Amino acid sequence: QVQLVESGGDLVQPGGSLRLSCAASGFSFSLYAMSWFRQAPGKGDEWVSTIDSDLKTRYGQSVKGRFTTSRDNAKNILYLQMDSLKPEDTAVYYCKWTGGPTRGRGTQVTVSS
């Protein structure tokens, strides 16, 4: 059974940093691309980033240059390092794998002074 569990969300001031984690189980983590998405209040899902099995990364325009995604295939964990956070980054962040529809429940990130 595929499981994805996000953690690391918090309340942070504008300009601050957070690192999110996504613990994966139930599939061969290292073989699949993994993605981060977010959903802001009252809005639809927004793609944030993807990291391929060969570690190539891609980012949405709104986060490019501020966010960095990485993975630890030995620990089956996906990361999202978020720097220079802005109030518009406030959202529930969740991870997805590319082998099926399963997504995690998400972790809340709130950027506010």
C-alpha positions in Angstrom: 0.0 0.0 0.0 1.4 3.3 -1.1 1.7 5.9 1.7 3.0 9.4 1.6 3.3 11.4 4.8 4.3 15.1 4.8 5.8 17.0 7.7 7.6 20.2 8.5 4.9 22.8 7.9 4.8 25.8 10.3 4.0 29.5 10.7 7.0 31.5 9.4 7.6 35.2 8.8 8.1 36.6 5.3 11.6 36.1 4.2 12.0 33.0 6.4 12.8 29.4 5.5 11.2 26.0 6.0 12.1 22.4 5.0 9.3 20.0 4.2 9.7 16.3 4.2 7.6 13.5 2.6 8.1 10.0 3.9 7.2 7.4 1.2 6.5 3.7 1.6 4.8 0.9 -0.3 6.7 1.3 -3.7 10.2 1.4 -5.1 10.8 5.1 -4.3 14.1 5.4 -6.2 12.5 4.4 -9.5 9.8 7.1 -9.6 9.7 10.9 -10.1 8.2 12.7 -7.2 6.4 16.0 -7.1 5.3 18.7 -4.7 2.0 20.5 -5.1 0.2 23.1 -3.0 -3.3 24.3 -2.5 -3.9 27.8 -1.2 -7.2 28.7 0.5 -9.9 29.0 -2.0 -7.7 28.0 -4.9 -7.0 24.9 -7.0 -3.9 22.7 -6.9 -0.7 24.3 -8.1 2.3 22.3 -9.2 5.5 23.3 -7.3 8.3 21.0 -8.3 9.3 17.6 -9.6 12.5 15.6 -9.1 13.1 12.7 -11.5 14.6 9.3 -10.6 17.9 10.6 -12.2 17.7 13.7 -9.8 16.8 16.2 -12.5 14.6 18.9 -11.1 11.9 21.2 -12.5 10.1 24.1 -10.7 7.0 26.2 -11.1 7.6 29.8 -12.2 6.3 31.2 -8.9 8.9 29.3 -6.8 11.9 29.0 -9.2 15.0 30.3 -7.5 13.6 30.2 -4.0 12.6 26.5 -3.5 14.8 23.4 -3.9 13.6 19.9 -4.1 15.8 16.9 -3.3 15.5 13.2 -2.3 17.2 10.6 -0.2 16.6 7.3 -1.9 18.2 5.4 1.0 15.6 6.7 3.4 12.7 7.0 0.9 12.2 10.7 1.8 11.4 13.6 -0.5 12.4 17.2 0.6 11.4 20.7 -0.3 13.7 23.5 1.0 11.8 26.7 0.9 13.7 30.0 1.2 12.7 33.7 0.9 9.1 32.7 1.7 6.3 35.1 0.8 2.7 35.4 2.1 1.5 34.1 -1.2 3.3 30.8 -0.5 0.7 30.1 2.2 -0.9 26.8 1.4 -1.2 23.1 2.2 1.8 21.4 0.6 1.6 17.7 -0.4 3.6 15.2 -2.3 2.7 12.8 -5.1 4.4 10.0 -6.8 4.1 9.5 -10.6 3.1 5.8 -10.4 -0.5 6.4 -9.3 -3.1 8.8 -7.8 -2.0 8.5 -4.2 -1.1 11.8 -2.5 -0.4 12.6 1.1 -2.7 14.6 3.4 -0.4 17.6 3.3 1.3 19.9 5.7 0.2 23.5 6.4 2.7 26.3 5.6 1.6 29.8 6.7 3.8 32.8 5.9 2.7 35.8 7.9 4.1 38.5 10.1 
